[in-house]
C-alpha cells in the first residue's frame, strides 16, 4: 500500500505484516452514521476519541452529548477529555477491574443476576448483569478447549510410545504452549507420567476462572434523572450497530479495501463516499426488508435496467425504459419513480485501470 496514511499497527482482523488505515465512525443512537474520520494506520482506538469530541463540540456545536464506547475506547484520559466539554460517557470495565471492585467492596458477586442491578459509588453508576446464555457459551468453549488439549496429549503420548528416542520434554513444551494460547493455563497443567504425559486439572482454579462467566459491568457518569439503568444498558448494547457498520464497510457490498488512492485528501474522500453509500444501503435495507432477495441481489437486478442514449444535434439524452418484473417491484417498494429522460453528463471518470495507464 502506497497511501500516505498507511502504517503498521494493531490489526483487529489478525492480519499480521500488513499496513493499514484506521477510521473512526460516529453514529447516532439508531446506528445512523453522523461523521467519519481517517487516521494513520498506527493510531490506537483511544487516540481517535479527542477528534470525535472535537467534531461534536466544535463542528456540530452540540451540547449534552453522551459518548458510548467499548472498554478499549473510553479510559480515564479519554473520559477526562469528555469532562472538559461537559460530555458524559457510557462504557464497560474489564474483568480485572470487576474483581478489584469486588475485593474493595463496591459491589458483591450476588448482585450479578439475569436482571439488571445498579450500584452508585463516588459519582459513578455501575450497571451489573450476568447473561445466562453467555454463561453456557463460555462453559462449552472451556470444555472444548480442554478436549482439544486431551486430543493433543493422546497424539503426543502415542508418538512417544512409537518413538522411544523422542523427547518427553519437547512434547510437554508443545502441549503447554497450546494450553497457554488457549488461555487455560491458570487451571490446566501437564506432568510427566512413566514415559508419557498426563494432564492435571485444578478444579478449584477452574471454578474461580468461571466465577465471572457472563458477567459484565457498564459504568457511566450520567445522573439518574437523565437515564435509567435500563436505558444505559440498552445504549451500550447498541454498540452492536456500530460493529455492524464496520463489518459492512469492510465487507459485503461496500468493500472499503483495497484503497487505491494515495493522498490524504483522496483517502478521506474515499472513506466519506463509502459512508454515504452505507447510508443509502441502510435506507434500501429498510425499504426492502420484506423482500426475499439479498441487498446484493436487489442491486444486481436494478443493474439490468439500462437506458438508451439518443443524440439531437449537439445534445445527448438518455431515455429510461419502463421498469418491469423485479426492477419495478424494488423501485415501487422504495417509492422511487424514475424520470423518462435524463441529460447525458459527459464527465470523465478516472477508474483504477485508467489511472494505471496514466501513471505508466
Phi, psi and omega per residue, in radians:
X1 nan 2.219 -3.119
X2 -1.869 0.406 3.110
X3 -1.296 2.463 -3.078
X4 -1.156 -0.406 3.140
X5 -1.635 -0.110 -3.112
X6 -1.173 2.363 3.136
X7 -2.789 2.831 3.074
X8 -1.437 2.376 3.137
X9 -2.810 -2.975 3.129
X10 -1.204 2.105 -3.096
X11 -1.774 2.025 -3.107
X12 -1.188 -0.392 -3.132
X13 -1.557 0.019 3.105
X14 1.280 0.339 3.126
X15 -1.595 1.693 -3.077
X16 -1.404 2.664 3.077
X17 1.302 0.312 3.137
X18 -2.142 2.390 3.038
X19 -1.263 2.751 -3.051
X20 -2.616 2.974 2.968
X21 -2.023 2.670 3.078
X22 -2.061 2.266 3.033
X23 -2.286 2.481 -3.133
X24 -1.899 2.326 -3.091
X25 -2.004 2.276 3.103
X26 -1.930 2.179 -3.122
X27 -2.166 2.880 3.030
X28 -1.439 -3.112 -3.103
X29 -1.052 -0.484 -3.113
X30 -1.647 0.118 3.115
X31 1.598 0.019 3.130
X32 -1.244 2.201 -3.136
X33 -1.081 2.398 3.120
X34 -1.929 -0.742 -3.118
X35 -2.733 2.707 3.097
X36 -2.433 2.481 3.125
X37 -2.344 2.575 -3.125
X38 -1.940 2.407 -3.130
X39 -2.247 2.880 3.062
X40 -1.080 2.648 -3.038
X41 -1.110 -0.305 3.130
X42 -1.708 0.284 3.119
X43 -1.478 2.269 3.114
X44 -1.397 2.788 -3.134
X45 -0.987 -0.698 -3.084
X46 -1.111 -0.532 -3.099
X47 -1.305 -0.233 3.122
X48 -1.442 -0.296 -3.074
X49 -1.100 -0.820 3.134
X50 -0.978 -0.635 3.123
X51 -1.152 -0.698 3.110
X52 -1.170 -0.639 3.085
X53 -1.117 -0.730 3.134
X54 -1.104 -0.731 3.134
X55 -1.017 -0.819 -3.076
X56 -1.207 -0.769 -3.032
X57 -1.406 -0.657 -3.072
X58 -1.718 -0.918 -3.070
X59 -1.208 -0.874 -3.108
X60 -1.549 -0.340 3.113
X61 1.092 0.623 -3.102
X62 -1.681 2.778 3.103
X63 -2.357 2.886 3.125
X64 1.178 0.637 -3.095
X65 -1.618 2.499 2.996
X66 -2.038 2.062 -3.122
X67 -1.617 2.222 3.133
X68 -1.860 2.183 -3.124
X69 -2.522 2.790 -3.126
X70 -1.395 -3.088 -3.033
X71 -1.048 -0.642 -3.094
X72 -1.435 -0.243 -3.043
X73 -1.552 -0.825 -3.047
X74 -1.924 1.675 3.034
X75 -1.931 -3.054 -3.024
X76 -0.961 -0.796 3.132
X77 -1.086 -0.670 3.141
X78 -1.239 -0.641 3.098
X79 -1.128 -0.641 3.096
X80 -1.091 -0.663 3.087
X81 -1.088 -0.697 3.130
X82 -1.145 -0.701 -3.129
X83 -1.122 -0.519 -3.124
X84 -1.129 -0.505 -3.138
X85 -1.931 0.322 3.081
X86 1.081 0.639 3.030
X87 -1.665 2.782 3.063
X88 -1.939 3.000 -3.099
X89 -2.422 2.705 2.936
X90 -2.366 2.157 3.133
X91 -2.622 -3.059 3.116
X92 -2.154 2.872 3.116
X93 -1.984 2.812 -3.068
X94 -1.431 2.913 3.107
X95 -1.053 -0.774 3.080
X96 -1.037 -0.648 3.107
X97 -1.177 -0.646 3.084
X98 -1.073 -0.804 3.140
X99 -1.075 -0.687 3.131
X100 -1.099 -0.748 -3.135
X101 -1.203 -0.564 3.078
X102 -1.181 -0.774 3.132
X103 -1.113 -0.599 -3.126
X104 -1.450 -0.061 3.055
X105 1.483 0.198 3.117
X106 -1.124 -0.728 2.999
X107 -2.588 2.941 -3.051
X108 -2.069 2.768 -3.130
X109 -1.042 -0.572 -3.072
X110 -1.134 -0.277 -3.126
X111 -1.370 -0.282 3.113
X112 -1.355 2.079 -3.071
X113 -2.593 3.054 3.072
X114 -1.061 -0.561 3.130
X115 -1.568 2.689 -3.121
X116 -1.255 2.427 3.079
X117 -2.247 2.491 -3.108
X118 -2.101 2.430 3.089
X119 -2.308 2.305 3.077
X120 -1.800 2.363 3.106
X121 -2.687 2.122 3.074
X122 0.932 0.742 3.087
X123 1.399 0.088 3.133
X124 -2.020 2.331 3.081
X125 -1.697 2.232 3.110
X126 -1.923 2.192 3.123
X127 -1.843 2.030 -3.037
X128 -1.877 2.488 3.038
X129 -2.802 2.648 2.988
X130 -2.074 2.156 -3.135
X131 -1.543 1.948 -3.064
X132 -1.126 -0.587 3.118
X133 -1.182 -0.684 3.111
X134 -1.168 -0.576 3.081
X135 -1.037 -0.792 -3.139
X136 -1.130 -0.732 -3.119
X137 -1.089 -0.797 -3.106
X138 -1.157 -0.712 3.126
X139 -1.091 -0.744 3.114
X140 -1.133 -0.721 3.118
X141 -1.099 -0.677 3.130
X142 -1.130 -0.743 3.124
X143 -1.184 -0.610 3.092
X144 -1.127 -0.677 3.098
X145 -1.118 -0.730 3.116
X146 -1.121 -0.678 3.099
X147 -1.117 -0.657 3.108
X148 -1.071 -0.753 3.140
X149 -1.191 -0.663 3.107
X150 -1.101 -0.695 3.090
X151 -1.139 -0.734 3.104
X152 -1.122 -0.682 3.116
X153 -1.083 -0.751 3.123
X154 -1.081 -0.714 3.133
X155 -1.124 -0.738 -3.131
X156 -1.175 -0.739 3.127
X157 -1.127 -0.681 3.094
X158 -1.092 -0.710 3.123
X159 -1.148 -0.714 -3.134
X160 -1.125 -0.638 3.122
X161 -1.156 -0.741 -3.086
X162 -1.434 -0.207 3.134
X163 -2.299 1.504 -3.068
X164 -0.984 -0.476 -3.094
X165 -1.527 -0.040 3.130
X166 -1.202 2.610 -3.075
X167 -1.523 2.158 3.064
X168 -1.162 -0.618 -3.109
X169 -1.106 -0.732 3.127
X170 -1.147 -0.736 3.111
X171 -1.082 -0.736 3.124
X172 -1.128 -0.687 3.135
X173 -1.112 -0.690 3.123
X174 -1.126 -0.738 -3.134
X175 -1.170 -0.755 -3.133
X176 -1.137 -0.592 3.080
X177 -1.125 -0.711 3.106
X178 -1.175 -0.695 3.101
X179 -1.029 -0.729 -3.131
X180 -1.177 -0.712 3.126
X181 -1.109 -0.600 3.127
X182 -1.410 -0.057 3.087
X183 1.028 0.753 3.054
X184 -2.146 0.300 -3.081
X185 -1.228 -0.183 3.124
X186 -1.324 -0.324 -3.109
X187 -2.353 0.039 3.086
X188 -2.180 2.233 3.108
X189 -2.304 2.853 3.046
X190 -1.967 2.664 3.107
X191 -2.511 2.581 3.096
X192 -1.360 2.434 -3.137
X193 -2.457 1.982 -3.038
X194 0.975 -2.075 -3.137
X195 -1.854 0.282 -3.120
X196 -2.309 -2.769 -3.085
X197 -2.217 2.706 3.101
X198 -2.427 2.712 3.101
X199 -1.704 2.480 3.061
X200 -2.098 2.037 -3.128
X201 -1.839 2.082 3.101
X202 -1.489 1.750 -3.052
X203 -1.117 -0.627 3.123
X204 -1.145 -0.782 3.099
X205 -1.138 -0.579 3.108
X206 -1.159 -0.711 3.106
X207 -1.144 -0.684 3.101
X208 -1.123 -0.674 3.118
X209 -1.143 -0.519 -3.101
X210 -1.575 -0.050 -3.029
X211 -1.022 -0.691 -3.085
X212 -1.758 0.291 3.108
X213 -0.990 2.255 3.106
X214 1.321 -0.022 -3.118
X215 -1.560 2.401 3.019
X216 -2.550 2.686 -3.110
X217 -2.268 2.159 3.069
X218 -1.784 2.398 3.119
X219 -2.180 2.649 -3.123
X220 -2.726 2.774 3.026
X221 -1.882 0.192 3.087
X222 -1.132 2.371 3.072
X223 -1.203 2.754 -3.111
X224 -1.058 -0.614 -3.116
X225 -1.158 -0.407 -3.088
X226 -1.469 -0.585 -3.107
X227 -2.800 2.450 3.082
X228 -1.361 2.948 3.103
X229 -1.070 -0.667 -3.141
X230 -1.125 -0.711 3.130
X231 -1.148 -0.750 3.128
X232 -1.078 -0.768 3.118
X233 -1.052 -0.784 -3.108
X234 -1.182 -0.663 3.134
X235 -1.148 -0.634 3.095
X236 -1.181 -0.701 3.123
X237 -1.141 -0.386 3.114
X238 -1.190 -0.149 3.046
X239 -1.031 -0.376 3.090
X240 -1.049 -0.488 3.102
X241 -1.190 -0.623 3.097
X242 -1.207 -0.721 3.108
X243 -1.093 -0.652 3.085
X244 -1.104 -0.699 3.118
X245 -1.092 -0.768 3.130
X246 -1.101 -0.707 3.115
X247 -1.093 -0.712 3.135
X248 -1.186 -0.674 3.093
X249 -1.013 -0.766 -2.971
X250 -1.540 -0.401 -3.102
X251 -2.323 -2.696 3.096
X252 0.948 -2.357 -3.036
X253 -1.334 -0.575 -2.945
X254 -1.406 -0.798 3.085
X255 0.800 1.251 -3.115
X256 -1.068 -0.420 3.067
X257 -1.900 2.662 -0.012
X258 -1.318 2.709 -3.121
X259 -1.804 2.005 -3.076
X260 -1.626 -0.234 3.116
X261 -1.327 2.799 -3.032
X262 -2.072 -0.711 -3.044
X263 -1.353 2.831 -3.139
X264 -1.127 -0.752 -3.123
X265 -1.114 -0.737 -3.138
X266 -1.165 -0.635 3.137
X267 -1.141 -0.776 3.123
X268 -1.123 -0.679 3.097
X269 -1.122 -0.704 3.123
X270 -1.057 -0.827 -3.115
X271 -1.190 -0.642 3.124
X272 -1.116 -0.716 3.110
X273 -1.119 -0.667 3.105
X274 -1.107 -0.669 3.113
X275 -1.125 -0.725 3.089
X276 -1.097 -0.673 3.095
X277 -1.121 -0.635 3.109
X278 -1.157 -0.682 3.069
X279 -1.029 -0.777 3.116
X280 -1.107 -0.711 3.138
X281 -1.109 -0.697 3.106
X282 -1.069 -0.742 3.138
X283 -1.149 -0.765 3.128
X284 -1.117 -0.659 3.113
X285 -1.107 -0.637 3.108
X286 -1.172 -0.733 3.127
X287 -1.208 -0.686 -3.009
X288 -1.723 0.368 -3.051
X289 -1.014 -0.679 -3.075
X290 -1.564 0.037 -3.116
X291 -1.542 2.444 -3.014
X292 -1.367 0.051 3.122
X293 -1.666 2.647 3.022
X294 -1.293 2.866 3.133
X295 -1.069 -0.679 3.130
X296 -1.097 -0.705 3.125
X297 -1.191 -0.659 3.110
X298 -1.083 -0.823 -3.128
X299 -1.161 -0.630 3.093
X300 -1.117 -0.671 3.095
X301 -1.104 -0.766 -3.140
X302 -1.156 -0.489 3.123
X303 -1.142 -0.300 3.134
X304 -1.422 -0.135 3.137
X305 -1.491 1.829 -3.042
X306 -2.015 2.441 3.103
X307 -1.581 2.955 3.114
X308 -2.031 2.190 -3.126
X309 -1.490 2.227 3.107
X310 -2.161 2.393 -3.093
X311 -1.970 2.341 3.065
X312 -2.218 1.709 -3.082
X313 1.192 -2.137 -3.135
X314 -1.666 0.154 -3.126
X315 -2.023 2.517 3.137
X316 -2.128 2.460 3.119
X317 -2.314 2.631 3.100
X318 -1.928 2.042 3.132
X319 -1.514 2.170 -3.104
X320 -1.614 2.119 3.133
X321 -1.249 2.812 3.094
X322 -1.297 2.269 -3.107
X323 -1.241 2.514 3.100
X324 -2.362 2.939 3.052
X325 0.998 -2.346 -3.111
X326 -1.074 -0.656 -3.132
X327 -1.034 -0.806 -3.138
X328 -1.122 -0.726 -3.136
X329 -1.101 -0.742 -3.129
X330 -1.167 -0.752 3.139
X331 -1.176 -0.735 3.136
X332 -1.127 -0.720 3.138
X333 -1.098 -0.629 3.135
X334 -1.484 -0.050 3.129
X335 1.218 0.558 -3.091
X336 -1.847 2.247 3.062
X337 -2.011 2.051 -3.126
X338 -1.354 2.516 3.066
X339 -1.243 2.809 3.125
X340 -1.321 -0.612 -3.071
X341 -2.425 2.494 3.061
X342 -2.240 2.436 3.030
X343 -1.207 2.545 3.130
X344 -1.500 2.040 3.110
X345 -1.553 1.946 -3.096
X346 -1.464 1.330 -3.098
X347 -1.837 2.325 3.104
X348 -1.419 2.114 3.113
X349 -1.861 2.063 -3.109
X350 -1.511 1.661 3.083
X351 -1.342 2.961 -3.130
X352 -1.057 -0.682 -3.123
X353 -1.082 -0.749 3.123
X354 -1.193 -0.653 3.124
X355 -1.062 -0.763 -3.141
X356 -1.106 -0.660 3.110
X357 -1.166 -0.673 3.129
X358 -1.131 -0.733 -3.113
X359 -1.222 -0.538 3.115
X360 -1.281 nan nan
